Amino acid sequence: AEVFRALDPERQPVARPPFPPHPSLTRFAVWLHESRNELEPAARRLAPVIGDVLERLRREPDCLVARMSGSGATCFGLFADEESAEAAAARIAREEPGWWCRAATAPGGP
């Protein structure tokens, strides 16, 4: 709830690009990159570690896009394949033992 109170009332929502029907992984990553989570700036002000998590995900090889989900409870990276995601999760878990990190397959994924 705090993140909603911290939302900048002057910030105007941006029109989201239409979601492509049956997107490829690459097209889905492009769509995510072109859209934004309106709550992210407020969430990052309240919990700067969100920015650390996103930057850490973006440094991983084969990370197509890294984003914050919802109001900031979860961040995720979209990877080129399952092997890359699992390798990234293992590296991040080893380097950041205080973080909860898992590789998962999205519905409709491989």
Backbone atoms as SQL, in Angstrom:
CREATE TABLE atoms (id INTEGER PRIMARY KEY, chain TEXT, resi INTEGER, resn TEXT, atom TEXT, x REAL, y REAL, z REAL);
INSERT INTO atoms VALUES
  (1, 'A', 1, 'ALA', 'N', 0.825, -1.191, 0.000),
  (2, 'A', 1, 'ALA', 'CA', 0.000, 0.000, 0.000),
  (3, 'A', 1, 'ALA', 'C', 0.869, 1.254, 0.000),
  (4, 'A', 2, 'GLU', 'N', 2.025, 1.175, 0.654),
  (5, 'A', 2, 'GLU', 'CA', 2.901, 2.336, 0.737),
  (6, 'A', 2, 'GLU', 'C', 3.365, 2.796, -0.643),
  (7, 'A', 3, 'VAL', 'N', 3.604, 1.851, -1.542),
  (8, 'A', 3, 'VAL', 'CA', 4.069, 2.212, -2.879),
  (9, 'A', 3, 'VAL', 'C', 2.999, 3.011, -3.628),
  (10, 'A', 4, 'PHE', 'N', 1.727, 2.726, -3.384),
  (11, 'A', 4, 'PHE', 'CA', 0.662, 3.475, -4.046),
  (12, 'A', 4, 'PHE', 'C', 0.596, 4.899, -3.501),
  (13, 'A', 5, 'ARG', 'N', 0.841, 5.065, -2.212),
  (14, 'A', 5, 'ARG', 'CA', 0.869, 6.413, -1.628),
  (15, 'A', 5, 'ARG', 'C', 2.072, 7.201, -2.147),
  (16, 'A', 6, 'ALA', 'N', 3.159, 6.510, -2.466),
  (17, 'A', 6, 'ALA', 'CA', 4.377, 7.176, -2.939),
  (18, 'A', 6, 'ALA', 'C', 4.349, 7.473, -4.437),
  (19, 'A', 7, 'LEU', 'N', 3.326, 7.010, -5.118),
  (20, 'A', 7, 'LEU', 'CA', 3.205, 7.239, -6.561),
  (21, 'A', 7, 'LEU', 'C', 3.135, 8.734, -6.839),
  (22, 'A', 8, 'ASP', 'N', 3.898, 9.202, -7.791),
  (23, 'A', 8, 'ASP', 'CA', 3.939, 10.617, -8.149),
  (24, 'A', 8, 'ASP', 'C', 2.636, 11.003, -8.840),
  (25, 'A', 9, 'PRO', 'N', 1.824, 11.866, -8.215),
  (26, 'A', 9, 'PRO', 'CA', 0.539, 12.228, -8.825),
  (27, 'A', 9, 'PRO', 'C', 0.689, 13.044, -10.109),
  (28, 'A', 10, 'GLU', 'N', 1.846, 13.656, -10.311),
  (29, 'A', 10, 'GLU', 'CA', 2.084, 14.456, -11.514),
  (30, 'A', 10, 'GLU', 'C', 2.513, 13.606, -12.709),
  (31, 'A', 11, 'ARG', 'N', 2.961, 12.396, -12.434),
  (32, 'A', 11, 'ARG', 'CA', 3.448, 11.531, -13.515),
  (33, 'A', 11, 'ARG', 'C', 2.263, 11.027, -14.329),
  (34, 'A', 12, 'GLN', 'N', 2.315, 11.279, -15.601),
  (35, 'A', 12, 'GLN', 'CA', 1.231, 10.875, -16.485),
  (36, 'A', 12, 'GLN', 'C', 1.468, 9.463, -17.001),
  (37, 'A', 13, 'PRO', 'N', 0.444, 8.618, -16.959),
  (38, 'A', 13, 'PRO', 'CA', 0.609, 7.269, -17.512),
  (39, 'A', 13, 'PRO', 'C', 0.908, 7.338, -19.008),
  (40, 'A', 14, 'VAL', 'N', 1.699, 6.418, -19.453),
  (41, 'A', 14, 'VAL', 'CA', 2.068, 6.349, -20.864),
  (42, 'A', 14, 'VAL', 'C', 1.246, 5.248, -21.513),
  (43, 'A', 15, 'ALA', 'N', 0.802, 5.515, -22.725),
  (44, 'A', 15, 'ALA', 'CA', 0.053, 4.485, -23.454),
  (45, 'A', 15, 'ALA', 'C', 0.953, 3.277, -23.652),
  (46, 'A', 16, 'ARG', 'N', 0.452, 2.137, -23.274),
  (47, 'A', 16, 'ARG', 'CA', 1.207, 0.892, -23.396),
  (48, 'A', 16, 'ARG', 'C', 1.067, 0.375, -24.822),
  (49, 'A', 17, 'PRO', 'N', 2.158, -0.104, -25.419),
  (50, 'A', 17, 'PRO', 'CA', 2.021, -0.688, -26.755),
  (51, 'A', 17, 'PRO', 'C', 1.113, -1.911, -26.692),
  (52, 'A', 18, 'PRO', 'N', 0.340, -2.162, -27.730),
  (53, 'A', 18, 'PRO', 'CA', -0.554, -3.326, -27.701),
  (54, 'A', 18, 'PRO', 'C', 0.244, -4.617, -27.582),
  (55, 'A', 19, 'PHE', 'N', -0.297, -5.547, -26.806),
  (56, 'A', 19, 'PHE', 'CA', 0.365, -6.835, -26.626),
  (57, 'A', 19, 'PHE', 'C', 0.235, -7.623, -27.917),
  (58, 'A', 20, 'PRO', 'N', 1.352, -8.113, -28.457),
  (59, 'A', 20, 'PRO', 'CA', 1.290, -8.847, -29.728),
  (60, 'A', 20, 'PRO', 'C', 0.640, -10.220, -29.544),
  (61, 'A', 21, 'PRO', 'N', -0.232, -10.612, -30.450),
  (62, 'A', 21, 'PRO', 'CA', -0.826, -11.946, -30.342),
  (63, 'A', 21, 'PRO', 'C', 0.231, -13.012, -30.628),
  (64, 'A', 22, 'HIS', 'N', 0.282, -14.033, -29.796),
  (65, 'A', 22, 'HIS', 'CA', 1.216, -15.157, -29.969),
  (66, 'A', 22, 'HIS', 'C', 2.643, -14.676, -30.236),
  (67, 'A', 23, 'PRO', 'N', 3.201, -13.870, -29.310),
  (68, 'A', 23, 'PRO', 'CA', 4.531, -13.321, -29.579),
  (69, 'A', 23, 'PRO', 'C', 5.633, -14.368, -29.449),
  (70, 'A', 24, 'SER', 'N', 6.679, -14.164, -30.216),
  (71, 'A', 24, 'SER', 'CA', 7.898, -14.952, -30.026),
  (72, 'A', 24, 'SER', 'C', 8.556, -14.445, -28.744),
  (73, 'A', 25, 'LEU', 'N', 9.534, -15.162, -28.260),
  (74, 'A', 25, 'LEU', 'CA', 10.251, -14.735, -27.061),
  (75, 'A', 25, 'LEU', 'C', 10.884, -13.366, -27.281),
  (76, 'A', 26, 'THR', 'N', 11.477, -13.170, -28.439),
  (77, 'A', 26, 'THR', 'CA', 12.118, -11.892, -28.740),
  (78, 'A', 26, 'THR', 'C', 11.098, -10.768, -28.781),
  (79, 'A', 27, 'ARG', 'N', 9.965, -11.005, -29.428),
  (80, 'A', 27, 'ARG', 'CA', 8.931, -9.966, -29.522),
  (81, 'A', 27, 'ARG', 'C', 8.353, -9.647, -28.145),
  (82, 'A', 28, 'PHE', 'N', 8.183, -10.670, -27.313),
  (83, 'A', 28, 'PHE', 'CA', 7.696, -10.450, -25.957),
  (84, 'A', 28, 'PHE', 'C', 8.694, -9.597, -25.170),
  (85, 'A', 29, 'ALA', 'N', 9.988, -9.881, -25.322),
  (86, 'A', 29, 'ALA', 'CA', 11.016, -9.095, -24.639),
  (87, 'A', 29, 'ALA', 'C', 10.993, -7.644, -25.118),
  (88, 'A', 30, 'VAL', 'N', 10.816, -7.439, -26.416),
  (89, 'A', 30, 'VAL', 'CA', 10.733, -6.079, -26.960),
  (90, 'A', 30, 'VAL', 'C', 9.516, -5.363, -26.383),
  (91, 'A', 31, 'TRP', 'N', 8.382, -6.055, -26.329),
  (92, 'A', 31, 'TRP', 'CA', 7.166, -5.458, -25.766),
  (93, 'A', 31, 'TRP', 'C', 7.393, -5.044, -24.310),
  (94, 'A', 32, 'LEU', 'N', 8.015, -5.921, -23.519),
  (95, 'A', 32, 'LEU', 'CA', 8.300, -5.579, -22.123),
  (96, 'A', 32, 'LEU', 'C', 9.222, -4.368, -22.043),
  (97, 'A', 33, 'HIS', 'N', 10.225, -4.334, -22.903),
  (98, 'A', 33, 'HIS', 'CA', 11.177, -3.224, -22.906),
  (99, 'A', 33, 'HIS', 'C', 10.488, -1.905, -23.275),
  (100, 'A', 34, 'GLU', 'N', 9.512, -1.963, -24.165),
  (101, 'A', 34, 'GLU', 'CA', 8.823, -0.756, -24.629),
  (102, 'A', 34, 'GLU', 'C', 7.734, -0.288, -23.669),
  (103, 'A', 35, 'SER', 'N', 7.320, -1.134, -22.750),
  (104, 'A', 35, 'SER', 'CA', 6.300, -0.732, -21.785),
  (105, 'A', 35, 'SER', 'C', 6.979, -0.465, -20.447),
  (106, 'A', 36, 'ARG', 'N', 6.202, -0.030, -19.469),
  (107, 'A', 36, 'ARG', 'CA', 6.808, 0.226, -18.166),
  (108, 'A', 36, 'ARG', 'C', 5.818, -0.074, -17.056),
  (109, 'A', 37, 'ASN', 'N', 6.362, -0.275, -15.881),
  (110, 'A', 37, 'ASN', 'CA', 5.559, -0.478, -14.685),
  (111, 'A', 37, 'ASN', 'C', 5.455, 0.884, -14.010),
  (112, 'A', 38, 'GLU', 'N', 4.272, 1.436, -13.954),
  (113, 'A', 38, 'GLU', 'CA', 4.073, 2.778, -13.401),
  (114, 'A', 38, 'GLU', 'C', 4.496, 2.878, -11.938),
  (115, 'A', 39, 'LEU', 'N', 4.523, 1.758, -11.233),
  (116, 'A', 39, 'LEU', 'CA', 4.877, 1.775, -9.815),
  (117, 'A', 39, 'LEU', 'C', 6.388, 1.692, -9.566),
  (118, 'A', 40, 'GLU', 'N', 7.161, 1.379, -10.596),
  (119, 'A', 40, 'GLU', 'CA', 8.594, 1.150, -10.373),
  (120, 'A', 40, 'GLU', 'C', 9.328, 2.344, -9.776),
  (121, 'A', 41, 'PRO', 'N', 9.160, 3.575, -10.269),
  (122, 'A', 41, 'PRO', 'CA', 9.902, 4.684, -9.653),
  (123, 'A', 41, 'PRO', 'C', 9.600, 4.840, -8.160),
  (124, 'A', 42, 'ALA', 'N', 8.332, 4.740, -7.781),
  (125, 'A', 42, 'ALA', 'CA', 7.969, 4.864, -6.362),
  (126, 'A', 42, 'ALA', 'C', 8.535, 3.701, -5.559),
  (127, 'A', 43, 'ALA', 'N', 8.439, 2.503, -6.092),
  (128, 'A', 43, 'ALA', 'CA', 8.957, 1.326, -5.386),
  (129, 'A', 43, 'ALA', 'C', 10.468, 1.426, -5.204),
  (130, 'A', 44, 'ARG', 'N', 11.162, 1.918, -6.205),
  (131, 'A', 44, 'ARG', 'CA', 12.627, 2.045, -6.105),
  (132, 'A', 44, 'ARG', 'C', 13.021, 3.108, -5.094),
  (133, 'A', 45, 'ARG', 'N', 12.225, 4.164, -4.970),
  (134, 'A', 45, 'ARG', 'CA', 12.510, 5.174, -3.939),
  (135, 'A', 45, 'ARG', 'C', 12.339, 4.568, -2.547),
  (136, 'A', 46, 'LEU', 'N', 11.306, 3.763, -2.372),
  (137, 'A', 46, 'LEU', 'CA', 11.036, 3.150, -1.071),
  (138, 'A', 46, 'LEU', 'C', 11.988, 2.002, -0.753),
  (139, 'A', 47, 'ALA', 'N', 12.396, 1.270, -1.762),
  (140, 'A', 47, 'ALA', 'CA', 13.265, 0.096, -1.577),
  (141, 'A', 47, 'ALA', 'C', 14.345, 0.111, -2.655),
  (142, 'A', 48, 'PRO', 'N', 15.420, 0.871, -2.446),
  (143, 'A', 48, 'PRO', 'CA', 16.466, 0.982, -3.468),
  (144, 'A', 48, 'PRO', 'C', 17.066, -0.351, -3.907),
  (145, 'A', 49, 'VAL', 'N', 16.937, -1.388, -3.100),
  (146, 'A', 49, 'VAL', 'CA', 17.464, -2.700, -3.486),
  (147, 'A', 49, 'VAL', 'C', 16.810, -3.201, -4.775),
  (148, 'A', 50, 'ILE', 'N', 15.618, -2.728, -5.093),
  (149, 'A', 50, 'ILE', 'CA', 14.964, -3.123, -6.346),
  (150, 'A', 50, 'ILE', 'C', 15.859, -2.757, -7.529),
  (151, 'A', 51, 'GLY', 'N', 16.435, -1.575, -7.504),
  (152, 'A', 51, 'GLY', 'CA', 17.361, -1.177, -8.565),
  (153, 'A', 51, 'GLY', 'C', 18.585, -2.072, -8.617),
  (154, 'A', 52, 'ASP', 'N', 19.088, -2.471, -7.447),
  (155, 'A', 52, 'ASP', 'CA', 20.236, -3.381, -7.396),
  (156, 'A', 52, 'ASP', 'C', 19.897, -4.722, -8.037),
  (157, 'A', 53, 'VAL', 'N', 18.713, -5.228, -7.723),
  (158, 'A', 53, 'VAL', 'CA', 18.287, -6.522, -8.273),
  (159, 'A', 53, 'VAL', 'C', 18.162, -6.434, -9.792),
  (160, 'A', 54, 'LEU', 'N', 17.517, -5.376, -10.283),
  (161, 'A', 54, 'LEU', 'CA', 17.338, -5.232, -11.730),
  (162, 'A', 54, 'LEU', 'C', 18.683, -5.110, -12.445),
  (163, 'A', 55, 'GLU', 'N', 19.589, -4.332, -11.883),
  (164, 'A', 55, 'GLU', 'CA', 20.914, -4.195, -12.505),
  (165, 'A', 55, 'GLU', 'C', 21.667, -5.521, -12.483),
  (166, 'A', 56, 'ARG', 'N', 21.532, -6.265, -11.399),
  (167, 'A', 56, 'ARG', 'CA', 22.211, -7.563, -11.313),
  (168, 'A', 56, 'ARG', 'C', 21.675, -8.513, -12.371),
  (169, 'A', 57, 'LEU', 'N', 20.360, -8.543, -12.554),
  (170, 'A', 57, 'LEU', 'CA', 19.768, -9.390, -13.590),
  (171, 'A', 57, 'LEU', 'C', 20.245, -8.970, -14.975),
  (172, 'A', 58, 'ARG', 'N', 20.286, -7.682, -15.226),
  (173, 'A', 58, 'ARG', 'CA', 20.681, -7.176, -16.555),
  (174, 'A', 58, 'ARG', 'C', 22.128, -7.499, -16.900),
  (175, 'A', 59, 'ARG', 'N', 22.954, -7.696, -15.907),
  (176, 'A', 59, 'ARG', 'CA', 24.361, -8.040, -16.170),
  (177, 'A', 59, 'ARG', 'C', 24.545, -9.492, -16.592),
  (178, 'A', 60, 'GLU', 'N', 23.530, -10.295, -16.431),
  (179, 'A', 60, 'GLU', 'CA', 23.641, -11.712, -16.779),
  (180, 'A', 60, 'GLU', 'C', 23.642, -11.911, -18.294),
  (181, 'A', 61, 'PRO', 'N', 24.520, -12.805, -18.783),
  (182, 'A', 61, 'PRO', 'CA', 24.498, -13.119, -20.213),
  (183, 'A', 61, 'PRO', 'C', 23.129, -13.691, -20.603),
  (184, 'A', 62, 'ASP', 'N', 22.670, -13.343, -21.751),
  (185, 'A', 62, 'ASP', 'CA', 21.403, -13.843, -22.308),
  (186, 'A', 62, 'ASP', 'C', 20.162, -13.339, -21.587),
  (187, 'A', 63, 'CYS', 'N', 20.287, -12.326, -20.719),
  (188, 'A', 63, 'CYS', 'CA', 19.094, -11.719, -20.126),
  (189, 'A', 63, 'CYS', 'C', 18.536, -10.747, -21.162),
  (190, 'A', 64, 'LEU', 'N', 17.350, -11.046, -21.658),
  (191, 'A', 64, 'LEU', 'CA', 16.744, -10.220, -22.702),
  (192, 'A', 64, 'LEU', 'C', 16.137, -8.954, -22.123),
  (193, 'A', 65, 'VAL', 'N', 15.576, -9.057, -20.934),
  (194, 'A', 65, 'VAL', 'CA', 14.979, -7.907, -20.263),
  (195, 'A', 65, 'VAL', 'C', 14.826, -8.251, -18.786),
  (196, 'A', 66, 'ALA', 'N', 14.969, -7.255, -17.920),
  (197, 'A', 66, 'ALA', 'CA', 14.748, -7.425, -16.480),
  (198, 'A', 66, 'ALA', 'C', 13.728, -6.386, -16.049),
  (199, 'A', 67, 'ARG', 'N', 12.745, -6.816, -15.276),
  (200, 'A', 67, 'ARG', 'CA', 11.665, -5.916, -14.867),
  (201, 'A', 67, 'ARG', 'C', 11.237, -6.193, -13.438),
  (202, 'A', 68, 'MET', 'N', 10.500, -5.250, -12.901),
  (203, 'A', 68, 'MET', 'CA', 9.870, -5.396, -11.603),
  (204, 'A', 68, 'MET', 'C', 8.431, -5.818, -11.843),
  (205, 'A', 69, 'SER', 'N', 7.956, -6.733, -11.044),
  (206, 'A', 69, 'SER', 'CA', 6.583, -7.212, -11.169),
  (207, 'A', 69, 'SER', 'C', 5.692, -6.498, -10.154),
  (208, 'A', 70, 'GLY', 'N', 4.532, -6.069, -10.590),
  (209, 'A', 70, 'GLY', 'CA', 3.547, -5.482, -9.675),
  (210, 'A', 70, 'GLY', 'C', 4.081, -4.304, -8.899),
  (211, 'A', 71, 'SER', 'N', 3.898, -4.345, -7.570),
  (212, 'A', 71, 'SER', 'CA', 4.307, -3.224, -6.726),
  (213, 'A', 71, 'SER', 'C', 5.712, -3.382, -6.168),
  (214, 'A', 72, 'GLY', 'N', 6.458, -4.374, -6.634),
  (215, 'A', 72, 'GLY', 'CA', 7.861, -4.479, -6.279),
  (216, 'A', 72, 'GLY', 'C', 8.258, -5.667, -5.437),
  (217, 'A', 73, 'ALA', 'N', 7.336, -6.565, -5.163),
  (218, 'A', 73, 'ALA', 'CA', 7.684, -7.731, -4.348),
  (219, 'A', 73, 'ALA', 'C', 8.606, -8.684, -5.096),
  (220, 'A', 74, 'THR', 'N', 8.570, -8.648, -6.421),
  (221, 'A', 74, 'THR', 'CA', 9.353, -9.575, -7.231),
  (222, 'A', 74, 'THR', 'C', 9.970, -8.842, -8.415),
  (223, 'A', 75, 'CYS', 'N', 11.193, -9.218, -8.745),
  (224, 'A', 75, 'CYS', 'CA', 11.824, -8.788, -9.988),
  (225, 'A', 75, 'CYS', 'C', 12.117, -10.048, -10.780),
  (226, 'A', 76, 'PHE', 'N', 12.171, -9.919, -12.095),
  (227, 'A', 76, 'PHE', 'CA', 12.415, -11.098, -12.922),
  (228, 'A', 76, 'PHE', 'C', 13.256, -10.724, -14.127),
  (229, 'A', 77, 'GLY', 'N', 13.937, -11.723, -14.639),
  (230, 'A', 77, 'GLY', 'CA', 14.672, -11.585, -15.884),
  (231, 'A', 77, 'GLY', 'C', 14.106, -12.574, -16.877),
  (232, 'A', 78, 'LEU', 'N', 13.986, -12.154, -18.105),
  (233, 'A', 78, 'LEU', 'CA', 13.553, -13.036, -19.188),
  (234, 'A', 78, 'LEU', 'C', 14.813, -13.433, -19.951),
  (235, 'A', 79, 'PHE', 'N', 15.058, -14.741, -20.022),
  (236, 'A', 79, 'PHE', 'CA', 16.298, -15.239, -20.611),
  (237, 'A', 79, 'PHE', 'C', 16.045, -15.946, -21.927),
  (238, 'A', 80, 'ALA', 'N', 17.090, -16.028, -22.717),
  (239, 'A', 80, 'ALA', 'CA', 17.003, -16.600, -24.056),
  (240, 'A', 80, 'ALA', 'C', 16.578, -18.064, -24.043),
  (241, 'A', 81, 'ASP', 'N', 16.966, -18.794, -22.999),
  (242, 'A', 81, 'ASP', 'CA', 16.583, -20.207, -22.921),
  (243, 'A', 81, 'ASP', 'C', 16.652, -20.667, -21.466),
  (244, 'A', 82, 'GLU', 'N', 16.134, -21.863, -21.223),
  (245, 'A', 82, 'GLU', 'CA', 16.060, -22.394, -19.865),
  (246, 'A', 82, 'GLU', 'C', 17.451, -22.583, -19.250),
  (247, 'A', 83, 'GLU', 'N', 18.389, -23.040, -20.046),
  (248, 'A', 83, 'GLU', 'CA', 19.757, -23.251, -19.548),
  (249, 'A', 83, 'GLU', 'C', 20.371, -21.935, -19.062),
  (250, 'A', 84, 'SER', 'N', 20.181, -20.870, -19.821),
  (251, 'A', 84, 'SER', 'CA', 20.713, -19.557, -19.426),
  (252, 'A', 84, 'SER', 'C', 20.059, -19.065, -18.143),
  (253, 'A', 85, 'ALA', 'N', 18.751, -19.270, -18.027),
  (254, 'A', 85, 'ALA', 'CA', 18.031, -18.849, -16.822),
  (255, 'A', 85, 'ALA', 'C', 18.524, -19.615, -15.598),
  (256, 'A', 86, 'GLU', 'N', 18.708, -20.915, -15.746),
  (257, 'A', 86, 'GLU', 'CA', 19.181, -21.727, -14.621),
  (258, 'A', 86, 'GLU', 'C', 20.599, -21.338, -14.212),
  (259, 'A', 87, 'ALA', 'N', 21.455, -21.077, -15.186),
  (260, 'A', 87, 'ALA', 'CA', 22.830, -20.666, -14.876),
  (261, 'A', 87, 'ALA', 'C', 22.838, -19.315, -14.167),
  (262, 'A', 88, 'ALA', 'N', 22.008, -18.385, -14.634),
  (263, 'A', 88, 'ALA', 'CA', 21.927, -17.070, -14.000),
  (264, 'A', 88, 'ALA', 'C', 21.411, -17.195, -12.570),
  (265, 'A', 89, 'ALA', 'N', 20.374, -17.992, -12.369),
  (266, 'A', 89, 'ALA', 'CA', 19.824, -18.175, -11.023),
  (267, 'A', 89, 'ALA', 'C', 20.874, -18.753, -10.081),
  (268, 'A', 90, 'ALA', 'N', 21.644, -19.710, -10.556),
  (269, 'A', 90, 'ALA', 'CA', 22.688, -20.317, -9.719),
  (270, 'A', 90, 'ALA', 'C', 23.764, -19.291, -9.360),
  (271, 'A', 91, 'ARG', 'N', 24.192, -18.486, -10.342),
  (272, 'A', 91, 'ARG', 'CA', 25.223, -17.468, -10.076),
  (273, 'A', 91, 'ARG', 'C', 24.717, -16.424, -9.086),
  (274, 'A', 92, 'ILE', 'N', 23.508, -15.932, -9.329),
  (275, 'A', 92, 'ILE', 'CA', 22.968, -14.887, -8.461),
  (276, 'A', 92, 'ILE', 'C', 22.757, -15.426, -7.047),
  (277, 'A', 93, 'ALA', 'N', 22.227, -16.634, -6.917),
  (278, 'A', 93, 'ALA', 'CA', 22.021, -17.227, -5.587),
  (279, 'A', 93, 'ALA', 'C', 23.351, -17.379, -4.845),
  (280, 'A', 94, 'ARG', 'N', 24.400, -17.720, -5.568),
  (281, 'A', 94, 'ARG', 'CA', 25.723, -17.885, -4.956),
  (282, 'A', 94, 'ARG', 'C', 26.294, -16.523, -4.540),
  (283, 'A', 95, 'GLU', 'N', 26.116, -15.511, -5.389),
  (284, 'A', 95, 'GLU', 'CA', 26.697, -14.194, -5.121),
  (285, 'A', 95, 'GLU', 'C', 25.854, -13.342, -4.180),
  (286, 'A', 96, 'GLU', 'N', 24.564, -13.623, -4.120),
  (287, 'A', 96, 'GLU', 'CA', 23.637, -12.843, -3.287),
  (288, 'A', 96, 'GLU', 'C', 22.849, -13.803, -2.396),
  (289, 'A', 97, 'PRO', 'N', 23.483, -14.379, -1.380),
  (290, 'A', 97, 'PRO', 'CA', 22.818, -15.416, -0.586),
  (291, 'A', 97, 'PRO', 'C', 21.579, -14.931, 0.170),
  (292, 'A', 98, 'GLY', 'N', 21.423, -13.650, 0.349),
  (293, 'A', 98, 'GLY', 'CA', 20.243, -13.120, 1.033),
  (294, 'A', 98, 'GLY', 'C', 19.034, -12.940, 0.123),
  (295, 'A', 99, 'TRP', 'N', 19.217, -13.167, -1.170),
  (296, 'A', 99, 'TRP', 'CA', 18.114, -13.006, -2.122),
  (297, 'A', 99, 'TRP', 'C', 17.478, -14.354, -2.392),
  (298, 'A', 100, 'TRP', 'N', 16.180, -14.352, -2.648),
  (299, 'A', 100, 'TRP', 'CA', 15.476, -15.558, -3.092),
  (300, 'A', 100, 'TRP', 'C', 15.531, -15.534, -4.612),
  (301, 'A', 101, 'CYS', 'N', 16.079, -16.562, -5.201),
  (302, 'A', 101, 'CYS', 'CA', 16.295, -16.571, -6.647),
  (303, 'A', 101, 'CYS', 'C', 15.993, -17.951, -7.204),
  (304, 'A', 102, 'ARG', 'N', 15.131, -18.015, -8.215),
  (305, 'A', 102, 'ARG', 'CA', 14.763, -19.281, -8.842),
  (306, 'A', 102, 'ARG', 'C', 14.608, -19.089, -10.346),
  (307, 'A', 103, 'ALA', 'N', 14.966, -20.120, -11.085),
  (308, 'A', 103, 'ALA', 'CA', 14.671, -20.154, -12.523),
  (309, 'A', 103, 'ALA', 'C', 13.328, -20.844, -12.676),
  (310, 'A', 104, 'ALA', 'N', 12.531, -20.356, -13.592),
  (311, 'A', 104, 'ALA', 'CA', 11.216, -20.950, -13.839),
  (312, 'A', 104, 'ALA', 'C', 10.905, -20.855, -15.322),
  (313, 'A', 105, 'THR', 'N', 9.999, -21.692, -15.760),
  (314, 'A', 105, 'THR', 'CA', 9.537, -21.657, -17.142),
  (315, 'A', 105, 'THR', 'C', 8.175, -20.978, -17.166),
  (316, 'A', 106, 'ALA', 'N', 8.014, -20.029, -18.059),
  (317, 'A', 106, 'ALA', 'CA', 6.739, -19.326, -18.182),
  (318, 'A', 106, 'ALA', 'C', 5.715, -20.219, -18.866),
  (319, 'A', 107, 'PRO', 'N', 4.435, -20.015, -18.565),
  (320, 'A', 107, 'PRO', 'CA', 3.406, -20.784, -19.275),
  (321, 'A', 107, 'PRO', 'C', 3.570, -20.612, -20.781),
  (322, 'A', 108, 'GLY', 'N', 3.498, -21.692, -21.487),
  (323, 'A', 108, 'GLY', 'CA', 3.672, -21.649, -22.935),
  (324, 'A', 108, 'GLY', 'C', 5.126, -21.680, -23.355),
  (325, 'A', 109, 'GLY', 'N', 6.032, -21.674, -22.378),
  (326, 'A', 109, 'GLY', 'CA', 7.462, -21.696, -22.674),
  (327, 'A', 109, 'GLY', 'C', 7.936, -23.110, -22.934),
  (328, 'A', 110, 'PRO', 'N', 9.245, -23.260, -23.117),
  (329, 'A', 110, 'PRO', 'CA', 9.803, -24.588, -23.415),
  (330, 'A', 110, 'PRO', 'C', 9.644, -25.556, -22.259);
